[in-house]
Amino acid sequence: MGNYDVWADDQLLVKRSDGSWLVDGSTPVDDIEREFGIESMPEEETYETVAGFIMYMLRRVPKRGDHVDYAGYRFEVTNMDGFHIDQVLMYRPDHRHTEKKKGDKHDKCDKCADKGTDQCTDKCAVKTGDKPADVAVDPNRQA
C-alpha cells in the first residue's frame, strides 16, 4: 500500500494516486468537512481533530487497522504513536479508483469495474460526486 510516513511539513492532507488521502491525526474536523463536503460530523462539539472523531466513534483508543465509516468515507487508522493516532487513511470503500494500466482509456471505480463496464456509469457516485450520508462503526470490533 505504500509508505505512510512521508509527510510534507505543512500538509495535514495528502492526496494519493489511488484517490485515497493520508490525513494527519491532528487535522481539524472543520478542515475535513470543508475539503470533502461533509455537512457535519456527529456531536463534533466533543472533539476537534480527526483523531478525536475516531476515538469518539469507537469509544476507545484504536489500534492500527481500526476504522470508522462515516458519510461514505472510511477513516482507517494506519499509524499510532503510543495512544495517539498519528495517521489516518481516508477513502471511499466502495469507490476507490483502480490505477490506470497501460492501454486503459479512462479511470473506473472498483464497483463499476466489478460489473465489467468500461467506465463509471452515469449513476456512479464517483462520476456524479454524490456523498452518501451513512454512519457505521465496524460491528465486528469489540471495545
N, C-alpha and C positions, 0 to 999 in steps of 0.2 A: 504494500500500500504506500510505501514511501517513508521518508524521514519526516517526523513531526516536530523535530527540534530546531528547525531552521526558521528564524524569525527576523524580520527587519525590525530595527529598534523602535520605530514609531508605529508599527502596524499591529492592530489588535485583530483585524480580519484579513485573512489571506485566501484569495480565490485560487483553487487548484484546477488543473487542466481537465479533470473529470467532472467539473461543475460543483464539487463539494467545497466547503470552506473550512479552513483552520481558524479557530476562534480562541483567543486568549481567555482564560477563565475570568480575568478581571475586566472583561469588556462590559460596559454598562448595558443593561437590558434596553434602555432607550435607544442605543445605537443599533441593537438587533432589530427592534421594532421598526425603526426608520429604514434600515438597509434592506430588510426582507418584506416590508409591507405588512407586518403583523400588527393588527389593531391594538391589542393589549395582551400582556402576559397575565396569567391568573394570580390574583392577590399580590400584584407587583409592589405594593407598598411595604411588603415584608422582607424584600431583598433588593439589592441594587445591581448585581452583576449576573452574568450567565452562570457562573459557578454557584451563586446563591440560589438562582432559579432551579438548577438541577438538584441541589441538596434539599430545597423546599419540596420539590415534586416527589423525590424519592423518600423523603422524611428520614434520611440517614446520610452518613458520609459514604460516597460511592467508591467503587473500585474501578480500576481500568476496565473498559468494555461495557460498563453500565450505561444505560441510555434512557432518555425520556423522549417520547413523541408528542409534539405539540404543533398545531397549526400547519400540518402537512410536512413538518421537518423533523428529522431525528437529530437529537443532541447527544452525541456519544462521547463519553469520557475517554480520551486517548492517553493522557499523561497526568499522573498525580505526583505531588511533591509533599510527602507526608500525608496530612489530612486536607491539603489544599489542592483544588482542581486547577491544574496548570494549563492544560489544553483540551479543547473540545473539537470534534469533527462534526460539522453540521451539514446535513444533506437531506434531500427528499428520498426516502427509502424506495418508493415505487417509481421514481422518475429520474434516476441517475443516468446521465447520458453516457453511452459507450464511447470509448475512444475511437477516433477515426482510423480505419485501416486503409492501407493503400488501395486505391480504386473506389472507395466509398465516395458518393457524391454529396452526402449530407449527414448530419448527426441524427440519431434517433434515440429515443429513450428506451430503457430496458423493457418497459411494459409493452410498447409498440413493437419492439424487436422480437419479443416472445411470441407475438401474434403473427410474425412472419411478414409484416408490412415493410415497405422500403423506406418509409419515413413516418414521422409522427402524424397521427390523424388530426383532423380539424378539431376534434373534441378533446384531444390530449391536453392535460394541464400544463405540460412543458411548453407547448406551442401557444396556448392561449394565455399563459401566465396566471391561471387561477391558483389560488392558495386555499385549499380546503381547511376548514377550521375544526379539527378534531383533537381531542385530548386523550392521551393514553400513556399509561406507565406500564412497563413490561410486567404482565401479571405473573410471570414465572419466577420473578425475583422475590426473594424473601428478605424482609427487613431485619 
